[in-house]
């Protein structure tokens, strides 16, 4: 059953890959968001109708023949179903899905620092992830039914994933430099436009970093289905349970990474934690029930990989803090890091540039600095609305930024009360390190702070404002 489950899983994944690339690089640029959504709806309806027609064309004799063929393959299989190993596999595939999606979230955050949050960056990363899953599932499904000890195979794959994730965490430290070199090399060699060279470079770097662990992720699904399917008649039962457990883990993993791991531990330490989850799953499969499901050779291999994984983890832990700007600009500007924080929405960096200006970056992109031109712009955004409003008593400032607009608004004697709406608590924390820019603006009595999304705040609040301005 692992063969057919893996085959259909790989076909479904390659369809997702095609849809990702088609929508990002053709449908959305050509037809726009609204029409692309309509095209997706129509395609789903056509697929549903086609499936209904195809089901009606099946004959009972044909289904019976396929059932007998599948049952014979199950009898010939070297692996025999056990309820205990099935429970182990479901637990393992749950935590495997959890760690896999957590890794995808963290890799997206890490790569965005170099790639910039363009409309193409996420589809490129996602397509590399999907290609790896397709390839791994397709390859393993061809041989899974000929394996005798499938639980042992599952355990070794999980330990190998742990090693690959830790290696990816180490290599991600080199991504800014490698991406920058590829980008400018392609521009120079082929004299392409920046946008095309950027897309090609993103595909290369994403493929190098994401594809190998994703191949191993794809391999786990047909293995788990094989373990959890008692016979051909229960194919739907086994596949459904594995898919449900894996999906449930994926949901928890994405929430875990976005709301706990990254804000509390940061991306770098999160690689170590995720690798530890995979390693724990692999050890559990290999050493559970007095090593019933594994050979001494497999356990020794797992120990060796575990030691190597631990060694790489130590290297990651002691790596110095790295400042990353979009498109590797930090290699030429050589900024001095003042503050770095990672939250649920963004990564925030405050640095000092070569000209001694203070620079604020969000996800590696420069949003504001203290140069004369920028200061003048932000100060005007604070004073001009107050000058034009007849009664500028209640003021709302959306976004803290470097605090220059907020400070200008606060210094104007016409403003009586100022509500600051800031999405990132890390931005507020960063201001403890740059109080000299605005003379500790957040400590002023006029200011009331709310951590919230600006649009959500204004749609939900009953409070009325005479002026609403934004920074940056």
FIVOZA-588963 format. One record per residue (C-alpha): x, z, y; residue number from 0. Coordinates in nm, 3 decimals. Layout:
N
         u         w         v   num
         X         Z         Y   NUM
...
% end
This chain:
472
         u         w         v   num
     0.000     0.000     0.000     0
     0.294     0.054     0.233     1
     0.364    -0.319     0.226     2
     0.022    -0.423     0.354     3
    -0.011    -0.133     0.599     4
     0.329    -0.212     0.749     5
     0.246    -0.582     0.769     6
    -0.081    -0.528     0.957     7
     0.080    -0.265     1.180     8
     0.357    -0.509     1.271     9
     0.106    -0.788     1.341    10
    -0.094    -0.555     1.567    11
     0.223    -0.452     1.749    12
     0.348    -0.807     1.802    13
     0.005    -0.884     1.949    14
     0.050    -0.593     2.189    15
     0.395    -0.728     2.276    16
     0.252    -1.073     2.349    17
    -0.025    -0.922     2.560    18
     0.223    -0.716     2.762    19
     0.443    -1.015     2.845    20
     0.150    -1.251     2.902    21
    -0.029    -1.020     3.144    22
     0.284    -0.914     3.337    23
     0.450    -1.253     3.376    24
     0.159    -1.499     3.377    25
    -0.195    -1.363     3.403    26
    -0.146    -1.110     3.684    27
     0.074    -1.334     3.904    28
    -0.154    -1.635     3.846    29
    -0.506    -1.490     3.847    30
    -0.474    -1.143     3.997    31
    -0.591    -0.807     3.866    32
    -0.969    -0.859     3.877    33
    -0.976    -1.197     3.702    34
    -0.714    -1.086     3.448    35
    -0.939    -0.794     3.355    36
    -1.228    -1.036     3.302    37
    -1.007    -1.256     3.081    38
    -0.919    -0.949     2.872    39
    -1.288    -0.862     2.830    40
    -1.377    -1.217     2.724    41
    -1.089    -1.231     2.474    42
    -1.198    -0.901     2.317    43
    -1.555    -1.030     2.280    44
    -1.430    -1.351     2.116    45
    -1.209    -1.152     1.879    46
    -1.502    -0.928     1.784    47
    -1.732    -1.224     1.717    48
    -1.459    -1.396     1.513    49
    -1.411    -1.082     1.305    50
    -1.785    -1.061     1.229    51
    -1.792    -1.427     1.122    52
    -1.480    -1.380     0.907    53
    -1.628    -1.076     0.731    54
    -1.945    -1.267     0.644    55
    -1.738    -1.544     0.489    56
    -1.577    -1.306     0.237    57
    -1.724    -1.313    -0.112    58
    -1.760    -1.013    -0.338    59
    -1.561    -1.195    -0.607    60
    -1.275    -1.247    -0.365    61
    -1.278    -0.883    -0.261    62
    -1.287    -0.776    -0.626    63
    -0.985    -0.991    -0.709    64
    -0.789    -0.849    -0.415    65
    -0.885    -0.497    -0.518    66
    -0.763    -0.552    -0.875    67
    -0.439    -0.703    -0.747    68
    -0.382    -0.409    -0.514    69
    -0.457    -0.154    -0.789    70
    -0.208    -0.325    -1.020    71
     0.059    -0.309    -0.750    72
    -0.016     0.062    -0.709    73
     0.033     0.118    -1.083    74
     0.361    -0.073    -1.079    75
     0.491     0.128    -0.782    76
     0.785     0.358    -0.855    77
     0.645     0.625    -0.621    78
     0.358     0.841    -0.746    79
     0.121     1.011    -0.504    80
     0.135     1.390    -0.460    81
    -0.100     1.589    -0.239    82
     0.181     1.819    -0.124    83
     0.403     1.533    -0.008    84
     0.103     1.372     0.162    85
     0.047     1.682     0.377    86
     0.417     1.688     0.461    87
     0.411     1.323     0.564    88
     0.107     1.370     0.790    89
     0.274     1.663     0.965    90
     0.596     1.464     0.996    91
     0.427     1.153     1.136    92
     0.242     1.370     1.391    93
     0.564     1.517     1.530    94
     0.738     1.182     1.499    95
     0.469     1.021     1.717    96
     0.491     1.313     1.959    97
     0.866     1.275     2.003    98
     0.852     0.893     2.017    99
     0.607     0.881     2.308   100
     0.788     1.164     2.483   101
     1.105     0.957     2.457   102
     0.928     0.650     2.600   103
     0.810     0.852     2.902   104
     1.158     0.991     2.963   105
     1.331     0.655     2.920   106
     1.086     0.503     3.167   107
     1.176     0.770     3.422   108
     1.551     0.728     3.364   109
     1.553     0.347     3.374   110
     1.326     0.333     3.680   111
     1.601     0.503     3.882   112
     1.817     0.194     3.832   113
     1.551    -0.075     3.788   114
     1.327     0.029     4.080   115
     0.953     0.080     4.024   116
     0.860    -0.289     4.044   117
     0.560    -0.445     3.869   118
     0.796    -0.593     3.608   119
     1.004    -0.285     3.524   120
     0.752    -0.103     3.304   121
     0.630    -0.414     3.113   122
     0.993    -0.501     3.034   123
     1.063    -0.152     2.898   124
     0.734    -0.146     2.706   125
     0.797    -0.489     2.553   126
     1.138    -0.376     2.419   127
     0.973    -0.068     2.272   128
     0.698    -0.275     2.107   129
     0.943    -0.534     1.974   130
     1.144    -0.260     1.803   131
     0.831    -0.110     1.644   132
     0.720    -0.454     1.522   133
     1.059    -0.538     1.376   134
     1.108    -0.202     1.204   135
     0.761    -0.196     1.052   136
     0.788    -0.556     0.933   137
     1.128    -0.509     0.767   138
     1.050    -0.180     0.593   139
     0.709    -0.297     0.469   140
     0.880    -0.565     0.259   141
     1.072    -0.313     0.046   142
     0.881     0.014     0.070   143
     0.681    -0.037    -0.251   144
     1.001    -0.075    -0.454   145
     1.141     0.264    -0.350   146
     1.118     0.558    -0.586   147
     1.176     0.854    -0.352   148
     0.983     0.763    -0.039   149
     0.984     1.118     0.103   150
     1.363     1.123     0.097   151
     1.367     0.784     0.270   152
     1.133     0.921     0.538   153
     1.358     1.221     0.593   154
     1.673     1.011     0.632   155
     1.497     0.782     0.880   156
     1.392     1.083     1.090   157
     1.745     1.224     1.096   158
     1.878     0.880     1.190   159
     1.623     0.866     1.474   160
     1.750     1.205     1.596   161
     2.104     1.068     1.605   162
     1.997     0.747     1.784   163
     1.795     0.938     2.046   164
     2.091     1.161     2.126   165
     2.313     0.854     2.148   166
     2.063     0.690     2.384   167
     2.070     1.004     2.598   168
     2.448     0.973     2.625   169
     2.442     0.598     2.690   170
     2.172     0.637     2.957   171
     2.441     0.798     3.171   172
     2.610     0.456     3.181   173
     2.293     0.259     3.259   174
     2.335     0.247     3.641   175
     2.684     0.100     3.614   176
     2.602    -0.141     3.329   177
     2.282    -0.263     3.493   178
     2.458    -0.319     3.825   179
     2.738    -0.517     3.659   180
     2.494    -0.735     3.463   181
     2.281    -0.796     3.772   182
     2.559    -0.911     4.002   183
     2.733    -1.102     3.720   184
     2.419    -1.308     3.647   185
     2.361    -1.372     4.017   186
     2.720    -1.489     4.058   187
     2.740    -1.703     3.743   188
     2.412    -1.887     3.767   189
     2.340    -1.855     4.140   190
     1.986    -1.750     4.052   191
     1.752    -1.575     4.286   192
     1.775    -1.198     4.294   193
     1.431    -1.152     4.135   194
     1.506    -1.368     3.828   195
     1.849    -1.211     3.779   196
     1.693    -0.867     3.810   197
     1.434    -0.940     3.539   198
     1.698    -1.081     3.302   199
     1.926    -0.781     3.358   200
     1.640    -0.539     3.296   201
     1.559    -0.711     2.967   202
     1.923    -0.691     2.855   203
     1.973    -0.324     2.942   204
     1.630    -0.216     2.811   205
     1.689    -0.405     2.488   206
     2.029    -0.246     2.434   207
     1.899     0.104     2.498   208
     1.547     0.103     2.353   209
     1.534    -0.142     2.063   210
     1.731     0.043     1.793   211
     1.540     0.375     1.805   212
     1.215     0.177     1.837   213
     1.299    -0.011     1.514   214
     1.328     0.324     1.339   215
     0.997     0.439     1.491   216
     0.829     0.130     1.346   217
     0.980     0.199     1.004   218
     0.808     0.539     0.976   219
     0.451     0.407     0.969   220
     0.455     0.208     0.640   221
     0.657     0.488     0.480   222
     0.399     0.750     0.578   223
     0.111     0.529     0.460   224
     0.283     0.484     0.125   225
     0.319     0.861     0.083   226
    -0.038     0.940     0.191   227
    -0.227     0.676    -0.011   228
    -0.324     0.798    -0.361   229
    -0.452     0.461    -0.484   230
    -0.571     0.119    -0.372   231
    -0.930     0.237    -0.335   232
    -0.816     0.499    -0.083   233
    -0.618     0.255     0.132   234
    -0.844     0.311     0.431   235
    -0.827     0.687     0.382   236
    -0.447     0.700     0.376   237
    -0.390     0.450     0.655   238
    -0.656     0.607     0.877   239
    -0.515     0.957     0.839   240
    -0.160     0.843     0.914   241
    -0.270     0.640     1.215   242
    -0.479     0.929     1.348   243
    -0.197     1.183     1.304   244
     0.056     0.951     1.467   245
    -0.176     0.873     1.760   246
    -0.261     1.241     1.813   247
     0.109     1.320     1.823   248
     0.165     1.037     2.070   249
    -0.098     1.180     2.305   250
     0.058     1.525     2.298   251
     0.406     1.376     2.334   252
     0.326     1.182     2.650   253
     0.169     1.492     2.806   254
     0.457     1.712     2.690   255
     0.720     1.487     2.846   256
     0.539     1.422     3.174   257
     0.410     1.771     3.248   258
     0.655     2.007     3.076   259
     0.988     1.861     2.964   260
     1.081     1.655     3.271   261
     0.963     1.905     3.539   262
     1.116     2.209     3.365   263
     1.427     2.075     3.190   264
     1.493     1.737     3.350   265
     1.546     1.404     3.175   266
     1.894     1.479     3.046   267
     1.807     1.800     2.858   268
     1.481     1.641     2.742   269
     1.682     1.393     2.535   270
     1.837     1.688     2.350   271
     1.497     1.851     2.290   272
     1.338     1.530     2.160   273
     1.632     1.463     1.932   274
     1.596     1.818     1.804   275
     1.231     1.752     1.714   276
     1.324     1.446     1.509   277
     1.608     1.634     1.342   278
     1.376     1.922     1.252   279
     1.124     1.680     1.098   280
     1.396     1.512     0.893   281
     1.537     1.843     0.769   282
     1.184     1.959     0.681   283
     1.122     1.650     0.466   284
     1.459     1.670     0.290   285
     1.486     2.045     0.234   286
     1.121     2.152     0.186   287
     1.004     2.304    -0.143   288
     1.359     2.381    -0.260   289
     1.478     2.026    -0.195   290
     1.223     1.887    -0.440   291
     1.203     1.548    -0.273   292
     1.569     1.476    -0.198   293
     1.902     1.425    -0.370   294
     2.221     1.610    -0.282   295
     2.367     1.284    -0.148   296
     2.075     1.239     0.093   297
     2.101     1.599     0.210   298
     2.475     1.561     0.270   299
     2.411     1.245     0.471   300
     2.156     1.435     0.679   301
     2.403     1.718     0.741   302
     2.672     1.473     0.854   303
     2.431     1.298     1.090   304
     2.309     1.635     1.215   305
     2.663     1.746     1.301   306
     2.728     1.418     1.486   307
     2.397     1.458     1.670   308
     2.487     1.813     1.771   309
     2.827     1.700     1.900   310
     2.672     1.428     2.117   311
     2.418     1.682     2.244   312
     2.699     1.908     2.365   313
     2.851     1.614     2.553   314
     2.516     1.538     2.720   315
     2.468     1.902     2.819   316
     2.802     1.921     3.000   317
     2.785     1.582     3.173   318
     2.815     1.620     3.552   319
     2.511     1.554     3.768   320
     2.480     1.185     3.855   321
     2.325     1.037     4.168   322
     2.145     0.710     4.092   323
     2.016     0.454     4.341   324
     1.816     0.142     4.263   325
     2.036    -0.153     4.163   326
     2.350     0.065     4.138   327
     2.386     0.099     4.516   328
     2.548     0.440     4.469   329
     2.865     0.263     4.350   330
     2.923     0.127     4.703   331
     2.771     0.402     4.920   332
     2.921     0.693     4.720   333
     2.663     0.953     4.831   334
     2.720     1.327     4.815   335
     2.439     1.500     4.625   336
     2.260     1.780     4.810   337
     1.950     1.823     4.593   338
     1.805     1.672     4.275   339
     1.462     1.754     4.134   340
     1.237     1.593     3.872   341
     0.862     1.645     3.883   342
     0.551     1.512     3.714   343
     0.522     1.219     3.955   344
     0.872     1.137     4.080   345
     1.241     1.221     4.082   346
     1.359     1.340     4.425   347
     1.717     1.318     4.552   348
     1.858     1.431     4.886   349
     2.209     1.297     4.951   350
     2.459     1.265     5.234   351
     2.578     0.909     5.293   352
     2.915     0.780     5.410   353
     2.799     0.793     5.773   354
     2.703     1.162     5.719   355
     2.332     1.079     5.753   356
     2.097     1.267     5.521   357
     1.912     1.028     5.288   358
     1.594     1.099     5.091   359
     1.531     0.899     4.772   360
     1.223     0.882     4.550   361
     1.289     0.745     4.200   362
     1.622     0.607     4.319   363
     1.467     0.419     4.613   364
     1.573     0.510     4.968   365
     1.260     0.623     5.156   366
     1.404     0.785     5.471   367
     1.725     0.892     5.642   368
     1.835     1.069     5.958   369
     1.986     0.767     6.133   370
     1.883     0.708     6.496   371
     1.655     0.414     6.410   372
     1.474     0.608     6.138   373
     1.444     0.929     6.343   374
     1.294     0.738     6.636   375
     1.036     0.582     6.407   376
     0.931     0.912     6.246   377
     0.919     1.102     6.577   378
     0.687     0.839     6.726   379
     0.456     0.873     6.424   380
     0.419     1.238     6.518   381
     0.376     1.208     6.897   382
     0.186     0.880     6.950   383
    -0.136     0.980     6.766   384
    -0.151     1.307     6.961   385
    -0.104     1.123     7.291   386
    -0.392     0.886     7.209   387
    -0.640     1.139     7.066   388
    -0.870     1.312     7.319   389
    -0.872     1.646     7.130   390
    -0.582     1.659     6.882   391
    -0.649     2.013     6.759   392
    -0.668     1.959     6.382   393
    -0.391     1.737     6.245   394
    -0.319     1.623     5.888   395
     0.023     1.491     5.788   396
     0.039     1.311     5.453   397
     0.384     1.335     5.299   398
     0.665     1.569     5.393   399
     0.958     1.328     5.366   400
     1.252     1.463     5.563   401
     1.005     1.655     5.780   402
     1.080     1.466     6.101   403
     0.722     1.349     6.163   404
     0.589     1.694     6.077   405
     0.838     1.858     6.316   406
     0.743     1.623     6.600   407
     0.375     1.699     6.542   408
     0.437     2.074     6.535   409
     0.643     2.074     6.856   410
     0.367     1.903     7.053   411
     0.174     2.184     7.229   412
    -0.158     1.996     7.195   413
    -0.168     2.040     6.816   414
    -0.327     2.369     6.713   415
    -0.331     2.349     6.332   416
    -0.145     2.114     6.097   417
    -0.232     2.056     5.731   418
     0.056     1.910     5.529   419
    -0.046     1.728     5.209   420
     0.251     1.662     4.981   421
     0.234     1.525     4.627   422
     0.565     1.661     4.498   423
     0.655     2.028     4.491   424
     1.017     1.915     4.448   425
     1.006     1.768     4.799   426
     0.914     2.112     4.934   427
     1.190     2.272     4.729   428
     1.442     2.019     4.862   429
     1.374     2.133     5.219   430
     1.540     2.465     5.144   431
     1.867     2.268     5.147   432
     1.808     2.070     5.469   433
     1.649     2.326     5.703   434
     1.891     2.228     5.979   435
     1.723     1.886     6.017   436
     1.387     2.028     6.131   437
     1.476     2.391     6.208   438
     1.286     2.520     5.904   439
     0.962     2.338     5.983   440
     0.779     2.466     5.673   441
     0.808     2.823     5.801   442
     0.621     2.754     6.127   443
     0.285     2.927     6.175   444
     0.095     2.608     6.257   445
     0.174     2.457     5.917   446
    -0.043     2.500     5.607   447
     0.087     2.331     5.291   448
    -0.117     2.181     5.009   449
     0.038     2.019     4.701   450
    -0.201     1.733     4.630   451
    -0.248     1.358     4.636   452
    -0.349     1.249     4.986   453
    -0.638     1.027     4.882   454
    -0.777     1.289     4.644   455
    -0.750     1.558     4.910   456
    -0.943     1.365     5.174   457
    -1.211     1.254     4.929   458
    -1.274     1.613     4.810   459
    -1.230     1.826     5.123   460
    -1.501     1.913     5.375   461
    -1.241     1.976     5.643   462
    -1.243     1.742     5.945   463
    -0.930     1.623     6.124   464
    -0.877     1.480     6.470   465
    -0.560     1.300     6.360   466
    -0.425     1.183     6.025   467
    -0.068     1.054     6.014   468
     0.188     1.000     5.739   469
     0.560     1.037     5.668   470
     0.739     0.818     5.579   471
% end
